[in-house]
């Protein structure tokens, strides 16, 4: 059997505009081109089972035989007494009519066939081999040209079918060519419109599935919409104007048709719980397996596509009512949107089953408006999408408001953290005093201020005497405890407006704004006396006596450039160290003369 390729979607969609243009042209045709006679169905059918032998010229002998062997029948579809026959012959007479451009219109042939006018072959659908057999070629509609003298002549049909049906299906009548085209467009317009609408909704559902919270629910809706939209498109008569490949269209139709219960089962199993969920899950999994196997075997050429339809229809006739019954039994537990879709499925299912019954000849041929069921599903989806869009917009508005509040709170937290980090970056982690970085900024600010306001500024440079011995004798933990205690005493003896910093190691520095030389010296001596009388204890062990050395420099007493105060105070501290420690030295000019310059090695 031949392998069939599915029609690409872009090829299907690109011809929609062409179909609409053809419809407009047909509607605008002048009345002179319209039929002079109404369509005439073919009547007075006769049939006979089997295949005709050929004469010496290769023509079927049954074309020239009399009435012997032929039996009357009301319909050219599925005569009685088939009993496994795969060959059938039918014949009738071309009815009278005032035709301008007559054609024979046939809705479908099961499965392949030939048409003779008199003893002349005028049409063949499918390929017959030497045994009069052939492969399934699809179910298109047929428009067969008739000559002007066809009226009253015998039309004979030869069929081969291994399908459940054999012969002609649907309409079989003589019509004007233009009337066939108009009927095809008329019968297709609604299906094309609904198909386009459903495919648009499928795209919207896909978007919601990608970005929304209910991905499986909208994914199942999208799958059902794609399947029903493409199935409707593949069944519409105008499909042959888009692409003349009947078998490809029927493969697309089969794939879409077989996907419907899978999508429905996925959706219902997502909504329902318990036993109903398990039953529906089993059903859609079975349908999914059949879909993959059937289409796969057809594509491999191992199975005829036509034979996959009856098996699926039996499965669907059982599973579809069961799914809907389970959903209706739990109808009260569903949300409003879910109920709406179940109702639309309930409306769609009988139409699908009715179309199945007509296709297999359980009821007489008639047009089943599947597009109505698809349209009901589309309207239900449109309502759900509008509600979901409105609900999503409300959620986004609330989320944006909440996000703004969260951003404001996070910004405040970040500002507070930055301030804390800024404070930590300017503080000594051991003593809690300001560090060298903070001192540099504060010193620059005080230098500018005293120049602008002609004020005084004193600097105290302090150093712990013999601090290395404390670390060596008692350990670094004891040394750290001494530094912490000294920092507390510095805060106690100096003012709040004074800037006290740990300058590095065991060295401290203090900026005393608006403080004269004498006041600065007095405070420094009081501080040194207090520390000298302080008893330092670490882990219940008394430490030896702790003393400080201090150098003092004041603007403008000692310099006209306040930025030199740091160097002058350091020189005074150097003198205090070399003159015996545990004392306060105020800078004098004689210090420079004695060679105490900034940067010399200070004794411990």
DAHUNOR-V392130 format. One record per pair of residues at least 12 apart in sequence whose ideal C-beta (glycine too) atoms are under 6 Angstrom apart, sorted by the first residue. I is the first residue (numbers start at 1). GAP is how many residues later the second one is. D is the distance in Angstrom with one decimal. If there is no record, write none. Layout:
I	GAP	D
I	GAP	D
This chain:
1	134	5.3
1	300	4.6
1	303	5.8
2	133	5.8
3	296	5.7
3	298	4.7
4	243	4.6
4	244	5.7
4	247	4.7
5	243	6.0
6	245	5.5
6	246	5.4
7	236	6.0
7	241	4.8
7	245	5.3
11	232	5.9
15	227	4.1
19	219	5.4
19	222	5.9
23	162	4.7
26	155	6.0
26	156	5.0
26	159	5.9
33	145	5.8
35	141	3.8
35	144	5.2
36	62	4.2
36	64	5.9
37	60	3.8
37	61	4.5
37	62	5.9
39	134	4.7
39	136	4.3
40	55	4.1
40	57	5.3
40	133	5.8
40	134	4.9
41	132	4.2
42	50	4.7
42	130	5.2
44	48	5.7
45	28	4.9
45	31	5.2
45	45	5.9
45	47	5.1
46	24	4.1
46	26	5.7
46	45	5.2
47	24	6.0
47	26	5.1
47	32	4.3
47	43	5.1
48	21	5.1
48	22	5.3
48	41	5.1
49	36	4.4
50	37	5.5
51	36	4.0
51	81	4.6
62	27	5.8
63	53	5.8
63	56	4.7
63	93	5.7
76	14	5.2
76	91	5.1
76	92	4.1
76	96	6.0
77	90	4.6
77	91	5.8
77	92	5.4
78	87	5.6
78	89	6.0
78	283	5.4
86	74	5.9
86	76	5.5
87	73	5.7
88	71	4.5
88	78	5.1
88	79	5.8
89	69	5.6
90	67	4.3
91	63	5.7
91	65	4.4
92	63	5.4
93	61	5.9
94	56	4.6
94	57	5.4
94	59	5.4
94	61	5.8
96	55	5.1
101	75	5.7
101	76	4.5
102	44	4.5
102	72	5.5
103	40	4.9
103	42	5.8
103	74	5.0
103	77	6.0
104	40	4.1
104	42	5.8
104	70	5.8
105	38	5.7
105	68	5.8
105	70	5.0
105	75	5.0
106	36	4.2
106	62	5.8
106	66	5.3
107	34	5.5
107	62	5.9
107	63	2.4
107	64	4.7
108	31	4.7
108	61	4.3
108	62	5.4
109	16	5.5
110	51	4.9
110	53	5.5
110	55	4.5
110	56	5.3
110	59	5.9
111	25	5.1
111	50	4.3
111	52	5.3
112	13	5.7
112	14	2.6
112	22	4.7
112	25	6.0
112	48	5.4
113	12	5.5
113	44	5.8
113	46	4.6
114	44	4.4
115	29	5.8
115	42	5.7
116	40	4.3
117	33	6.0
117	36	5.6
118	35	5.4
123	21	4.5
132	28	5.9
133	27	5.5
134	26	5.9
136	168	4.8
136	169	5.9
136	170	4.4
137	110	5.7
138	108	2.7
138	109	4.0
138	112	4.6
139	111	5.8
140	100	5.6
140	106	3.9
141	96	5.6
143	37	5.3
163	143	4.8
164	146	5.3
165	196	5.8
170	195	5.2
184	53	4.4
184	54	5.9
187	50	5.4
188	48	4.4
188	49	5.1
188	50	3.5
190	181	5.2
191	41	5.3
191	45	4.0
191	180	4.8
192	44	6.0
194	177	4.4
194	180	5.2
194	181	5.0
195	34	4.9
195	37	4.4
195	38	4.3
197	181	5.2
198	27	5.2
198	30	5.8
198	31	3.6
198	176	5.7
198	180	5.1
199	30	4.2
201	24	5.2
201	177	5.6
201	180	4.9
202	20	5.1
202	23	3.5
202	24	4.5
204	181	5.6
205	13	5.0
205	16	4.5
205	17	3.6
205	20	5.8
206	16	4.5
209	13	5.7
216	54	5.1
217	53	5.5
220	43	5.5
220	46	4.1
220	47	3.7
223	40	4.0
224	39	3.6
227	29	4.6
227	32	3.9
227	33	5.1
227	36	5.7
228	146	5.0
230	26	4.2
231	22	5.7
231	25	3.7
231	26	5.1
232	142	5.5
234	15	5.0
234	18	4.5
234	19	3.6
235	18	5.8
255	40	5.5
258	33	4.3
258	54	5.8
261	26	4.4
261	58	5.6
262	22	5.1
262	25	5.0
262	26	4.9
265	15	5.1
265	18	5.4
265	19	2.4
266	18	5.8
268	12	4.9
268	55	5.9
268	59	5.3
269	12	4.7
271	67	5.4
272	58	5.8
276	50	4.3
276	54	6.0
280	43	5.6
283	36	4.6
294	14	4.2
313	43	4.9
320	29	5.4
324	22	5.8
324	25	5.8
327	15	5.0
337	47	4.5
340	40	4.6
341	39	5.3
344	32	4.6
344	33	4.4
344	36	3.9
347	26	5.7
347	29	4.8
348	25	3.3
348	29	5.7
351	17	5.9
351	19	5.4
351	22	4.2
354	14	5.0
355	13	4.1
355	15	5.7
426	12	3.9
428	74	4.3
430	50	6.0
431	52	5.7
431	53	5.6
431	56	3.7
431	71	5.3
433	54	5.2
433	67	5.4
433	68	5.7
433	69	4.8
434	67	4.3
436	67	6.0
439	62	4.1
442	57	4.7
446	65	5.7
446	67	5.9
447	115	4.1
447	116	5.3
450	105	5.8
450	112	5.4
455	59	5.5
456	58	5.9
456	60	5.5
457	56	5.9
457	98	4.6
457	105	5.7
458	54	4.3
458	57	4.4
458	62	3.6
458	96	4.4
459	94	5.2
459	106	4.5
459	110	4.3
460	50	4.3
460	64	5.4
460	90	5.8
460	92	5.8
461	48	5.4
461	90	4.4
461	108	4.0
461	109	5.4
461	112	4.4
462	46	4.4
462	86	5.2
462	88	4.9
463	44	5.0
463	86	5.2
463	110	6.0
464	42	3.9
465	82	4.6
465	84	5.8
465	116	4.4
466	138	5.7
467	39	4.0
468	136	4.9
470	12	6.0
474	69	6.0
478	60	4.2
481	57	4.6
482	54	5.7
482	64	6.0
489	42	5.8
493	34	4.5
494	16	5.9
498	12	5.6
498	14	5.2
499	12	4.1
517	37	4.0
517	40	4.7
520	32	5.2
520	34	6.0
521	31	5.5
521	65	5.4
524	26	4.7
524	28	5.8
524	60	4.4
525	59	5.0
528	20	5.2
528	56	5.9
531	17	5.4
532	15	5.1
547	35	3.7
549	27	4.1
549	28	5.2
549	32	5.0
550	34	4.3
551	18	4.6
551	21	3.0
551	22	3.1
551	25	5.7
551	34	5.5
552	20	5.8
552	34	4.6
553	12	4.7
553	15	3.7
553	16	4.1
553	34	4.5
558	29	5.2
567	31	4.4
568	19	4.4
570	28	5.2
571	20	5.1
571	25	4.7
572	13	4.5
572	15	4.2
574	22	4.8
574	28	5.7
575	16	5.6
575	21	5.3
577	25	5.4
577	26	5.1
